[in-house]
């Protein structure tokens, strides 16, 4: 078992958007497999027919693709394997590891009611567990696993350590319903075995399920996978992450303008650590990620940390890749697309836009000077710096720029001379100059903007502002 190539999986239910917790679990599985040359598989747990929708399945695919979590082979539909799950239930029956139970819902409810009144455990013990098959009625039945009645079951977990469950707490869970449909608990085990999954890395809300699922593995004589149950994600207040904490769906973060690399980096650090490293690349994450680095306590989602990492990833990203991701962001956010002129300008300006932008909206706001067209209508703040005195100074500056060499040192020198001639500082001239060139008070340096837009456009914008 230990020499087998690593196979991990993510198995989301298609009942809505792709939850941020599911995304982190997918990332952990992906990193573990990819870092060991193994396989990472995707299974859609669509057995709940009432709640599973094609739209939700598509949302899972979109979320995975945006995060860059590529899976091996085709995604598996759990519902499509129902016949195979039923076959295993009947094999467990034939092996004596399961039994037919003819108890009705009413009888089970009565049993529980009586147990409650007597102050006993309400765990249902079927009277059919050891019944002679010759006494079986011709009536609908469910197939139940034959759970041990005494002793203990030990879950050997790579994150939680050894977890001991008292067997008298395990029920004879249903494997196959009376209509012949398999239960989730059976389907998960059969699929994991058939897909060759070696490591089950999932949320610790499934920890108790492991003890019950082990009964199926053992009943069939199958290898039990390595368990790794990871703590859930909490909000900043320490409570389970919910709508009140803000965005829960992965696609909401794409629509907020976070780059996928930053999201991967942040989610990897949410409950796992490698020394004090905060910022790292995918390659480093694949090399470093190990189950031993996962903490036992719940991680807290911190928007400021995500924004900080996002800014770092934007700063080091390649310009073309960044522009491609911005184009996708605008589409997801339902914002107007960029035309060829804007895309070309954005690429030329990227050197002065990437620094200190924590997300794409901030980067695009800084890029207003190249994305918009003249005449630039200054916003309220910028308009205040374009008073009569400032316009006069800009009017003096314009002819000086007409024949100046168009490089940073020369441009700085020309603006500094005009400032000195007017008995003021360079910064006092830079503000109205910024308002004229960008129509905003927040923008890259005025000299970077002049280099990006060129002499002709710079002079045209100054003429607009002083007219």
C-alpha positions in Angstrom: 0.0 0.0 0.0 2.7 2.5 1.0 4.6 1.9 -2.3 1.6 2.6 -4.4 1.5 5.9 -6.3 -0.4 8.6 -4.5 -4.0 9.0 -5.6 -6.1 11.8 -4.0 -9.6 13.0 -4.9 -12.0 15.9 -4.3 -15.7 14.9 -4.1 -18.0 17.9 -4.0 -21.8 17.8 -4.0 -23.3 19.9 -6.9 -25.9 21.6 -4.8 -24.8 25.3 -5.2 -21.7 27.3 -5.6 -18.2 25.9 -4.9 -17.6 26.7 -1.2 -14.3 28.2 -0.2 -13.8 25.2 2.2 -14.2 22.8 -0.7 -11.7 24.8 -2.7 -9.1 24.5 0.1 -9.7 20.8 0.4 -9.3 20.4 -3.3 -6.1 22.4 -3.2 -4.6 20.3 -0.4 -5.4 17.1 -2.4 -4.0 18.6 -5.6 -0.8 19.7 -3.9 -0.3 16.4 -2.1 -0.7 14.4 -5.4 1.2 16.8 -7.7 4.1 17.1 -5.3 4.5 13.3 -5.4 3.9 12.6 -9.0 0.6 11.1 -8.2 -3.0 11.5 -9.5 -5.6 14.0 -8.5 -9.2 12.9 -9.3 -12.5 14.7 -9.4 -15.8 13.0 -8.4 -19.1 14.7 -8.4 -21.2 13.3 -5.6 -24.6 13.8 -7.3 -26.6 11.0 -5.5 -28.9 13.6 -4.0 -31.0 14.0 -7.1 -33.4 16.5 -5.6 -30.6 19.0 -4.9 -28.0 18.2 -7.6 -28.1 20.5 -10.6 -26.1 20.7 -13.9 -25.6 24.4 -13.1 -24.0 23.6 -9.8 -21.8 20.9 -11.4 -20.7 23.5 -14.0 -19.9 25.9 -11.1 -17.6 23.3 -9.6 -15.8 22.9 -12.9 -15.5 26.7 -13.3 -14.1 27.1 -9.7 -11.6 24.3 -10.2 -10.4 25.8 -13.6 -10.1 29.3 -12.2 -8.0 28.0 -9.3 -5.9 26.1 -11.8 -6.5 22.8 -10.1 -6.3 20.4 -13.0 -7.6 16.9 -12.4 -6.6 13.6 -14.1 -9.0 11.9 -16.5 -12.7 12.6 -16.6 -14.8 13.7 -13.7 -16.7 10.7 -12.2 -20.4 10.9 -11.5 -21.3 9.1 -8.3 -24.9 8.6 -9.4 -23.7 6.8 -12.6 -22.1 4.1 -10.4 -25.3 3.2 -8.5 -25.4 -0.3 -9.9 -21.9 -1.0 -8.8 -22.6 0.3 -5.3 -25.7 -2.0 -5.1 -23.5 -4.9 -6.3 -21.1 -4.4 -3.3 -24.0 -4.2 -0.8 -25.2 -7.6 -2.1 -21.7 -9.0 -1.9 -21.4 -7.9 1.7 -24.8 -9.6 2.3 -23.4 -12.8 0.8 -20.3 -12.6 3.0 -22.4 -12.3 6.1 -21.0 -8.8 6.7 -24.4 -7.2 6.2 -28.0 -8.3 6.7 -31.5 -7.7 5.5 -33.7 -5.6 7.8 -37.4 -5.6 7.4 -38.2 -3.0 10.2 -40.5 -0.3 9.1 -40.0 3.5 9.8 -42.9 3.3 12.3 -41.2 0.4 14.2 -37.9 2.2 14.3 -39.6 5.4 15.6 -41.4 3.3 18.3 -38.1 1.6 19.3 -36.5 5.1 19.7 -39.4 6.4 21.6 -39.3 3.5 24.1 -35.5 3.8 24.5 -35.8 7.5 25.2 -38.5 6.9 27.8 -36.3 4.2 29.5 -33.3 6.5 29.4 -31.4 4.0 27.1 -29.4 4.6 23.9 -31.6 5.4 20.9 -29.1 3.7 18.6 -31.4 1.4 16.6 -30.6 -2.3 17.0 -32.5 -4.3 14.4 -34.4 -7.4 15.5 -33.5 -8.9 12.1 -29.7 -8.8 12.6 -29.4 -12.4 13.6 -32.8 -13.7 12.4 -33.0 -17.0 10.6 -33.4 -16.3 6.8 -36.3 -18.8 6.8 -38.3 -16.3 9.0 -37.8 -13.4 6.4 -41.2 -12.1 5.2 -41.9 -11.3 1.6 -41.7 -7.5 2.2 -39.5 -4.6 1.3 -36.1 -4.5 3.2 -33.0 -2.4 3.5 -29.5 -3.9 3.6 -27.6 -2.9 6.8 -23.9 -3.4 7.7 -23.2 -5.7 10.6 -21.3 -3.3 12.9 -19.3 -4.8 15.9 -21.2 -4.6 19.2 -18.2 -4.3 21.5 -14.6 -3.3 21.6 -13.1 -0.2 19.8 -12.3 1.1 16.3 -9.2 3.2 15.9 -9.0 5.7 13.1 -5.3 6.3 12.3 -5.4 9.8 11.1 -2.4 11.8 9.8 -3.8 15.1 11.1 -5.8 14.2 14.2 -3.6 11.3 15.4 -5.2 8.1 16.6 -8.9 8.6 17.2 -10.7 5.8 19.2 -14.4 5.1 18.7 -16.4 2.8 21.1 -18.0 0.2 18.9 -21.2 0.3 20.9 -21.6 3.8 19.4 -21.6 2.5 15.8 -25.0 1.7 14.3 -25.8 -1.0 11.7 -25.9 1.7 9.0 -28.1 1.3 5.9 -26.1 0.4 2.8 -29.0 -0.1 0.4 -32.4 1.5 0.8 -35.6 -0.5 0.2 -36.0 1.0 -3.3 -32.6 -0.4 -4.2 -30.7 2.9 -4.2 -27.3 3.0 -2.4 -26.7 5.4 0.5 -23.9 8.0 0.4 -21.9 6.1 3.1 -21.7 3.1 0.9 -21.2 5.0 -2.4 -18.2 6.9 -1.1 -16.3 3.8 0.0 -17.0 1.9 -3.3 -16.0 4.9 -5.4 -12.8 5.5 -3.4 -11.8 1.9 -3.8 -12.7 1.7 -7.5 -10.9 4.9 -8.2 -7.7 3.6 -6.4 -7.7 6.5 -3.9 -4.8 6.0 -1.5 -5.3 9.2 0.6 -8.6 10.6 1.8 -7.9 14.3 2.7 -11.2 15.9 3.7 -12.9 18.1 6.4 -12.9 16.9 10.0 -16.7 17.0 9.9 -16.3 13.6 8.2 -14.1 12.1 11.0 -16.9 10.0 12.5 -17.9 8.8 9.1 -14.4 7.2 8.8 -15.1 4.6 11.5 -18.4 3.6 9.8 -16.8 3.6 6.3 -14.0 1.4 7.6 -16.6 -1.4 8.2 -17.3 -1.5 4.4 -13.6 -1.5 3.5 -12.9 -4.3 6.0 -16.1 -6.2 5.0 -14.8 -6.3 1.4 -11.2 -7.0 2.4 -10.1 -3.8 0.8 -7.1 -1.6 1.8 -8.1 1.3 4.0 -6.8 4.6 2.6 -4.7 7.0 4.6 -7.0 9.3 6.5 -6.3 13.0 6.9 -9.2 15.0 8.4 -8.5 18.7 8.3 -10.1 21.3 10.6 -12.8 23.5 9.0 -12.3 27.2 8.2 -13.8 29.7 10.7 -14.5 33.4 10.3 -12.5 36.1 12.1 -14.8 35.7 15.1 -13.9 32.0 15.5 -17.3 30.7 14.4 -17.8 28.4 11.4 -17.5 30.3 8.2 -20.9 31.4 7.0 -22.7 34.0 4.9 -22.4 36.6 7.6 -18.6 36.6 7.2 -18.9 37.6 3.6 -18.2 35.7 0.4 -18.4 31.9 0.6 -18.2 30.9 -3.1 -14.9 30.6 -4.9 -16.2 32.5 -7.9 -17.1 35.5 -5.7 -13.3 36.0 -5.1 -12.6 35.9 -8.8 -15.4 38.5 -9.2 -13.7 40.7 -6.5 -10.6 40.7 -8.6 -8.2 38.5 -6.8 -5.6 36.6 -8.9 -5.9 32.8 -8.8 -2.2 32.4 -7.7 -2.9 34.6 -4.6 -6.0 32.5 -3.8 -4.0 29.3 -4.0 -1.2 30.7 -1.9 -3.7 32.1 0.7 -5.8 28.9 0.9 -2.7 26.8 1.2 -1.7 28.8 4.3 -5.1 28.4 5.8 -4.5 25.6 8.2 -1.1 24.5 6.8 2.3 26.0 7.3 5.9 25.6 6.2 8.0 27.4 8.7 7.3 31.1 8.6 6.8 31.2 4.9 3.8 33.3 3.9 4.4 34.1 0.2 5.3 31.2 -2.1 4.9 30.0 -5.6 2.9 26.9 -6.8 6.2 25.0 -7.3 7.3 25.7 -3.8 3.9 24.7 -2.4 4.0 21.4 -4.3 7.5 20.7 -3.0 6.8 21.7 0.6 3.2 20.5 1.1 2.9 17.6 3.6 0.2 16.3 5.9 2.4 16.9 8.9 2.2 20.6 8.3 -1.6 20.7 8.8 -2.7 22.1 12.1 -5.3 20.5 14.4 -7.2 23.7 15.1 -9.5 25.6 12.8 -8.0 28.2 10.6 -9.5 31.8 10.6 -10.3 33.5 7.3 -8.6 36.9 7.2 -9.5 39.2 4.3 -6.5 41.5 5.0 -4.0 38.7 4.7 -5.6 37.6 1.4 -5.4 41.2 0.1 -1.7 41.5 1.2 -0.8 38.3 -0.6 -2.8 39.3 -3.6 -0.8 42.5 -3.9 2.5 40.5 -3.7 1.3 38.1 -6.4 0.2 40.9 -8.7 3.5 42.7 -8.3 5.5 39.6 -9.5 3.1 38.3 -12.2 4.0 38.4 -15.9 2.3 41.3 -17.7 0.6 39.2 -20.4 -0.7 36.6 -17.9 -2.0 39.4 -15.7 -3.8 41.1 -18.5 -5.4 37.8 -19.5 -6.6 37.3 -15.9 -8.0 40.8 -15.8 -9.9 40.2 -19.0 -11.5 37.1 -17.4 -12.2 39.0 -14.2 -14.1 41.7 -16.1 -16.3 39.0 -17.8 -17.0 37.2 -14.5 -17.8 40.5 -12.7 -20.1 41.6 -15.5 -18.1 44.7 -16.3 -17.4 46.1 -19.8 -14.7 44.3 -21.7 -11.5 46.0 -22.8 -10.9 46.8 -26.5 -7.6 46.3 -28.3 -6.4 49.8 -27.7 -7.1 49.4 -23.9 -5.4 46.0 -23.7 -2.3 47.4 -25.6 -2.2 50.4 -23.3 -2.6 48.3 -20.2 0.4 46.1 -21.2 2.5 49.2 -21.8 1.5 50.7 -18.5 1.7 47.5 -16.4 5.2 48.4 -15.0 3.8 51.3 -13.1 0.4 49.7 -12.2 1.4 46.5 -10.6 3.1 47.9 -7.4 0.8 48.4 -4.4 -2.4 47.2 -6.2 -4.1 44.7 -3.9 -6.6 43.5 -6.5 -7.7 44.1 -10.1 -10.2 46.9 -9.3 -7.4 48.9 -7.7 -5.0 48.2 -10.6 -7.6 49.3 -13.1 -8.4 52.5 -11.1 -4.6 53.3 -11.3 -4.8 52.5 -15.0 -7.6 55.0 -15.6 -5.2 57.3 -17.4 -4.5 54.8 -20.1 -7.9 53.1 -20.3 -10.0 56.3 -20.8 -9.9 58.8 -23.6 -9.6 62.5 -23.6 -11.0 64.9 -22.8 -10.3 63.8 -19.1 -13.1 64.9 -16.8 -11.3 65.4 -13.4 -13.1 63.9 -10.4 -14.0 66.2 -7.5 -10.7 65.8 -5.7 -8.6 66.2 -8.8 -10.6 69.3 -10.0 -9.6 71.1 -6.7 -6.0 71.0 -7.6 -6.7 72.6 -11.0 -7.2 76.2 -9.8 -6.2 79.3 -11.8 -2.7 79.4 -10.4 -2.1 75.7 -11.2 -3.4 76.1 -14.7 -1.1 79.0 -15.2 1.9 76.9 -14.2 0.8 74.0 -16.5 0.4 76.6 -19.3 4.1 77.5 -18.7 5.1 73.9 -18.6 3.5 72.9 -21.9 5.9 74.7 -24.3 8.9 73.5 -22.2 7.8 69.9 -22.9 7.4 70.4 -26.6 11.1 69.8 -27.5 12.4 68.1 -24.4 14.0 64.6 -24.7 11.3 62.1 -23.7 13.0 60.3 -20.9 12.4 60.3 -17.2 15.5 62.4 -16.1 14.8 65.1 -18.6 11.1 65.3 -17.8 11.8 65.5 -14.0 14.3 68.3 -14.7 11.9 70.3 -16.8 9.0 70.1 -14.2 11.5 70.9 -11.4 12.7 74.0 -13.3 9.1 75.3 -13.8 8.3 74.7 -10.1 11.4 76.6 -9.1 10.6 79.5 -11.4 7.2 79.7 -9.7 8.8 79.6 -6.2 7.1 76.3 -5.4 8.1 72.6 -4.9 7.9 69.8 -7.4 5.1 68.1 -5.5 2.9 71.3 -5.9 3.2 71.1 -9.6 2.8 67.2 -9.7 -0.7 67.3 -8.3 -2.3 69.5 -11.0 -0.2 67.7 -13.6 -1.7 64.4 -12.3 -5.2 65.8 -12.5 -4.6 66.9 -16.1 -3.1 63.6 -17.2 -5.4 61.2 -15.3 -8.3 63.2 -14.0 -7.7 61.4 -10.7 -5.7 62.1 -7.5 -4.6 58.4 -7.4 -2.5 57.3 -10.3 1.1 56.2 -11.1 3.8 58.8 -10.9 3.3 61.7 -13.4 6.5 60.9 -15.1 5.6 57.2 -15.6 2.3 58.3 -17.1 4.0 60.8 -19.5 6.4 58.0 -20.7 3.4 55.6 -21.2 1.2 58.0 -23.1 3.9 59.8 -25.0 4.6 63.4 -25.9 1.7 64.1 -28.2 -1.0 62.8 -25.8 0.7 64.5 -22.8 0.6 67.9 -24.6 -3.0 67.4 -25.7 -4.1 66.6 -22.2 -2.3 69.6 -20.8 -3.9 71.8 -23.4 -7.4 70.4 -22.5 -6.7 71.2 -18.8 -5.5 74.8 -19.4 -8.0 75.7 -22.1 
